[in-house]
Amino acid sequence: MRKNIGKTLPRVLVLLLIAGMLTGCVPQAFAWGEARVEAQTQAERGSKPAANLAAPAQAQSSSTNQAGSAEPTVTFRLQTGLAYERMAFISLDEASQGVANPDLKVKVGDVVEIILVNGDGVQHNVAVPDFNAKSGDVIQKEEEVRIVFTADTEGIFPYYCDIPGHRQAGMEGRLIVGEPAEAQIVEFPSVARSPDDLPRPIGRSSPEQVSVVLETVEVEGRLADGSGYTYWTFGGKVPGPFIRVRVGDTLNVTLKNSSTSTMVHSVDFHAATGPGGGAVASQTQPGGETHFTFKALNPGLFVYHCATPMVAHHIANGMYGLILVEPEGGLPPVDREFYVMQGEIYTAEPLNQRGNTTFSLQKLMDETPEYVVFNSAVGALTEEHPLQANVGETVRIFFGVGGPNLTSSFHVIGEIFDRVYDQASLTAQPLTDVQTTLVPTGGATVVEFTLQVPGRYILVDHSLSRMERGLAGYLVAEGPDAPEIFSGEHTPGSGH
């Protein structure tokens, strides 16, 4: 059988190539490979690739939108490099010289040429998938490649490097064809809760009656740059308010559902002992309110979430938070406390698509989120609310996973947890000297460490492909260098 296959495959390939020559339509796999080989061969010869080095099938568009042999009516030159320590396409054109990921504006019907110059000696390419245009790879510094296609559809389309991870690392811009109404980036309001938005330690030695009022609100908010999502929230932010009580306290809970809501909402406290954690008593109609009480019998850090069917849908839309039940005597004092939660968002639209996005039930059921985020959105804890602390300070992070589906391997790159309250058990002895801690969906942990070296530390789930879906946060530590602990020349590109 293997001998027959070995004899048959070359014949099939030859027939495919002959068919392509006769029809003028060489399969993309062959065209792309040819472009890459040509580029690499020229690099090996030490010569600069020709300016007209072609991309796949001369980088033409789909069969209904080919540039053919038409001369380009507009040309853009982009160089690969770093901007603000992120990968980027940097404009070489006079009008936008030095601009990172510039908007490329053309008219409907223009034959567009994009010339890509390798400026950093790293493997790159450029793709405009909406027009079926993709270049070969450039590997050597100063190596060039180009794509040519006809922009025959008005709208806004992404161009990006499709080497795995490069788009998410910053190599993406916009091709604007014609004058679409959505040409301006839509600004969506933030729903991200700041990680320092949490109450101070209790500081009392006896139980009390505590009033807890939560309002469920459905709001449109920022999901990523240029894209929005309708979140279902406790209090208009994700995660919901950080609730802090003492063991033995009695909580008088009022749940209000905004009159603008379209859904019934409720709350289930994992800290409550009783049916549904309160959900049986809090199914609340739009414009209504419900009440129940529970006694905090067990110390710990607990998740709360909406428990109205379909429960996973409500959680995925942002309805989760943390409640801390302090043990008698409280927790040991620290200099900084932070509140971070991980969640998933299941959009029908693909990752990074601009504009309003919508919920996908199928992706939720398949457990394949488009976005995985800290505190509601891409960039919530990097661009918007990075954690801030100083060298010499002890940091405590209250960390929970809303889910609804993915377990987290919580890790801070460049730090070691001095103490981990595993599974958020505050009465057991903490683990010490821990690199990564496992946090289940609907679970939590408390980690503590002392900052000894200044710099930017990245909060991640060590299932690191999730970073490419938006899951990252920064902890910025300021203070004097500590060369006896760490020294070295800073090299750009790491993201730290």
N, C-alpha and C positions, 0 to 999 in steps of 0.2 A: 504493500500500500504506500509506504513512504517513498519508494523509488518512483512509483507512478506520479505521486504528487510532485516530486522533485522535477520530473520531466514536464509535467503539465503546466506548472506555475510560470516558468519563463515564457511559454507560448502564449499564455493568457495575458501576461504583461505586454508582450510584443504586440498582440492584437489590439489591446487597449490603446497603446501609443499610436499605432497606425490609424485607429479610428479617430483618435484625437487630432492627428495631423490632417486627416481628410475633412474633418468638420471644423477645424480651427478652434477646437475646445479641448485643450489638454487638461486632464483631471488636475484639480488643485494640488493634490498630494505630490504629483510629479513636478508641477510648476514651482511650488514652494521649495521643494528639495533642491531643484536646479538653482533657484535664486540663492539659497544658503550656500550651496557648493561653490557657486561663482564668487560670492563675497569672501568665503573662507580661503579659496584658492588665491585670490588676489592679495589677501592679507598675508598668506604664507609667502608669496613672492616679495612681500615688503613694499608693494606698490599701492597707491591709493586707488580704491575702486572707482570705476568710471562714473561720471555724474549721472548718466542715464541708466545705471544699474536697476533692473526692473524687479518689482516685487511679484507676488503670485500672479501668474498670467498677466504680466504687465500691470499688476495691481488694479485690474479693471473691476468694475462692479458686476452685479449679477447679469445674467444673459439678457435681461430686459432693460439694462441700464449700463451699456458698455461705453467706455470712452473711445474704444477703437484706436485708430491712429491719430485722433484729433490732438492738436497742440494744446497744452494747458493754457487756460485763460487766467488762472491765478495760481501762484506758487508760494508756498510757505517753507521756510527753513527752520528746523528745530534741532537743538542739540541736547543730548542727554547729560544730566549732571545732578547736582544737589542744590536745593533751595530750602533754607531754614531747616537744614539737616534732614530733609526728606528728598527722595528721588523725584525728579521732575523733568518735563520737557521745557527747555529754555529757548526762547525765541532768538533767532539770529537776524530777523528782519529789522530794517531800519526803524519802522514806525513803532515797533514793540520790543526793541532790543533789550534783552535781559529779563523780560517778563516770564515768570514761571507758568506753565500750562496756559498759554494765552488762548483767548477766544479766537477761533478762526472763522471769520465772517465772509460768506460768499453769496452770490446770487443764484437763484434757481436756474439750472441749466449750465452753470460753470463747469468747465473741466478742471478739476482740482489736482494739483500736484503737491505732495508733501515730501520734502527731502529731510531725511533723518541722518544726523551726524553723530557719531559716537564720541562723546566728550569725556568719558570717564573710564574707558577700558573694561566696562562691564557689559555682558550680553543683554541686548535690548531689541525691540522691534516697535512698530507702530501699526495699529489696527483701527479701522473704522467699520465695524461689522455691519452697520445698517446699510452700507453701500458695498458690502462684500469685498472690502479692500483690506489687505494685510500684507505687510512687507516681509521680506526675509529678515534674518537676525543680523545685527551688526555686533561684532565681538571685539575687534581691535580698535584702539583709539584712532580717531580721524576717519575711520571707515564710514562710508555713506551708503544709503539705500533710499529708494523712493517708491511711492505709490501714486497711481494716477487713476482717477475715477470721475464719473459725471455725477454731480450733486443735483439730481432731478426731482427731489422731494423737499418741500419746505418743512422746516422744523429745527429742533435742537437735538444733536446726536453726539454721543461720546466718542472721543478718540482716546486710545490708551495703549500702553505696553501690555501685551498679554503673556509675557513671561510670568510664571506663577509667583504671586506675591507683589509684583511690581506695581500693578494698578492700585492695590490697597496701600502700598508704600508711598503713593503720591503721584504716580505717573498717569494722570487723566486730565483731559481738558474737554472743551466743548467746540463742536463744529456747528455754527449757526448758519442755516441756509435760508435765504430770503429774510423776511421780517416777521417771524412768528410772534404771536401775542405773548407767548411765554418766554420770550428771549431774556427778560430780566429774571434773575434768580429770585424766587419767592422766599421771603423770610417768614419762617414759622416761629411762633413763640416757644420758648423753652419750657419744658415740664420737668427738667432735671432737678432733683433735690440736691442741694449742696451737701457734701459729706460732713461738713461741720455743723449742719443744722440738726442738733440734738440737744436735749436738756442736760443740765449739769447733774452730778451725782445727788442722790436723795438726801443724805446727811441727817436722817432722823432715825431714832432707835426703836420706834413703836409703830404698829400698823395703823392705817387710817382709811377713811372712806375717800375714794378718788373718783372724780368725774372725768370720763373720757367721752368726748364728742367727736365723731367722725362724719364727714360729709362726702358722699360719693358724687363725683362730677365727671362727665364725659367731655373731653376737651381735645381740640386739634392742636398738635404740638410738633416740634422739630424732631425728626427721626435721624436725619443726617443732613449734610449741607445740601440745600436745595430740595429736600424732600420732607414731607410731613405725614403724620399718621394720627388717627383718632384714638386717643388713649382713654381708657376707663380708669379712674384714679380715686384714691382716698385723699381728698384735700387739694386736688388740682396739680399734684406733683407725683413723680415716681422716683423712688418708692414712697409709700405713705408715711405719715408722721412717725418719728421714733417715739415710742411710748415708754416711759420709765417709771417703774413702781418698785415697792419693796415687798418681800415675801410676807404674806399675811394680810396685805392690803385687800380691801373689797372694792372692786371696780364697778361703777355705775355707768354702763355704756349706753350712749344714745347714738343711733345711726340715722342720719338724714340723707335722703336721696334727692338730689337737685331736681327741681321741676322741669329742667331742660333735658334730663336724662331720657333715653329711649328704652332703657332696660331696667328690670328689677335688679337690685343689688343687695348684698348681705355681707356679714363678716364672720369668719371662723378664726378664733384665737387658739393657737396651739398651746397657749399658756393656761387655757381654761379647762376645768374638769366639769364636763356636762355635755349633753347631746349636741353634736355638731360644733362644739366649741363656741356656741352662741348662734350658729347659723340657723337653727330651728326657730329661733325667736327674733330673727332680724331680716327676714325676707321683706324688703322695703320697696314699695311702689314709687315711681317718680312723683316727687312732691310730698312724699310721706315721711314718717319717721317711726322708729321702733326703739324699744328699751329692753335691757336685761342686765342682770348683775352676775358677777362671779368672784370668787375668792381666789387670790393668787397663792396656791398651796405650795408650789414648787419653784425654787429659784432657778434661773437659767435665762438664756437668750432664745426667744421663740419667734417663729414666723406667724404672721396673721395674713389672711387673704379673703377675697370674696369667695363664697361657696354657693353661688346660684348657678344652676345648670345652664349651659354647659360650663362646668367649673374651670376646666382647662382654658377655655376661651376667655373667660373673665380675667384669669391670672395672666395669660399671655398679653392681654391688652394693658397690663400695668397695675392690677389690683392686688398688691402685696406690700408688706412692711414688716418691721421688727418691733417686738415688745421685750424690754429687759426687765426681768424680775430680780432685783438685787437680793443677794443673801443677807442674812442678819450681819450687821457690821459693814456691809457694802463691799466694794472691790478695792484693791490696793490703789493708792493714788498714782496717776500718771500725768504727764505734761499735756498730751493731746489725745483726744478721742475722735474717731471718725466713724461714719455710718455709710456702708457700701452694700449694695445688693446686685446680684446678677439675674438677668432675665432674658427671655427669648421673644422675638417678634416675628410673626409669620405673615409676610406680605405676599399677595398674589403677584406683585411686580418683582422683577429681579433686583438683586442687590445693587444699590447706588443709582437706581432710576430716579430721576428728579420728578417733582410735582407731588400731588397727593397719592398716597398709597392706600391699599385696601387689604383687609384681612383675608387669609386663605385657610378655609377649613381643611382642605385636603392636605396642605403642608403641615398643619397642626397634627392631624391624625397620623401623618407619615413621620412626624418628629424631625422635620427638616426645616429649621428656621432660616430665613434669609439674613436675619440680624441676631447677634448675641451681644448684649450690652451691659454695662454697669450704669446704674442710676438713670435708666430710660432711653439713652440715645447714644449714637456714635459721637465721640468727642466730649461727652458729658463730664468726664473726669480727666480729660487731657487738655482740651482747648478752653472749656467753659469753667470747670470747677476743679482744678488740680488740687490735691492735698498739699498743704504747706506746713513745714515744720523746720526746726533748727537742729544743727548738730549738737549732740549732748542731751537732747530731749528723748523721753520715753514715749512711744506712740502705742496706742491701743486702737485696733480696728474691729468694730462690730460688723461681721460679714455674714450675709445670708443669701440663700438661693431661692428666688421666687419660682423660677422654672418657667413653664410647668413640667419640663421633661428632662433637662440635662443636669447631670451631676457635675460639680466643679472641683478641679484640682487647684485650689487657691495658692498663689505663689507671688512673692514680691521679688522681682529680678534684682539681684545684688544685695539682698538682705537675708538673714536667717532669723526665724522667729525664736526669740528667747523663751517665750512661753506660748503654748497653745492650749486653750480650754476646749479639749476635743469634744465634738458634738454639742458644744456650748454648755457643757456641764460645769457649773461654777463651784460646786462643792467637792468635786474630785480634784486630786493633785494635777496640775497642768503638766502637759508634756513639755520637754525642754529641748532646745537646739534642733528645731524642725525646719526643713527646707520647704516642704509643700504639704498642705493638709487637705484631706478629702472632705467635701461638704455635699451632702445629698440634697436632692430637690426637696424643698419644704423644710430644710434644715439650716443650721447656723453654726458659727464658731466665733471665738474671740481670740485674737492674736495680739501679742505685745512684743516690742523690740525697741532697742535704744539705737538712735542714729549716731554713727561714729565718723562717717565720711560724707562730705557734701556731694551733691549731685542729684540727678533725676532718676528715680527708681520706678520701674514700670510694674503696675499691678496687672496680673494676668490669671487666666485659667490655663494651666500648663497643658491642656489640650490645645496646643498653640495655633492650630489652623483657625480657631475661633477668633483670633486677633484679626484675621482677614475679614471677618464679619462685624468688626467694630468693637471687640471686647478688649479694652485696654484702659488703664488709668495711670496717672502720674502722681508720685509723691516727690515733691521738690524739697530737698534738704539744703538749707543755707548755713554757712559758717566756715570757719578756717579749715584749710587742708589738714590732712592727717597722714603725711607721707610714711610714717612708721607703720601704718595699716594698709594704705593703698597709694601707689604712685604710678604714673605712666602718662605719656603724651596723648592728649585727646585726639582721636581720629574720627572724622565725621562719617555718618552713615549708619551708625548703630541704632539711632533712635533714642539713646539715653541722654 
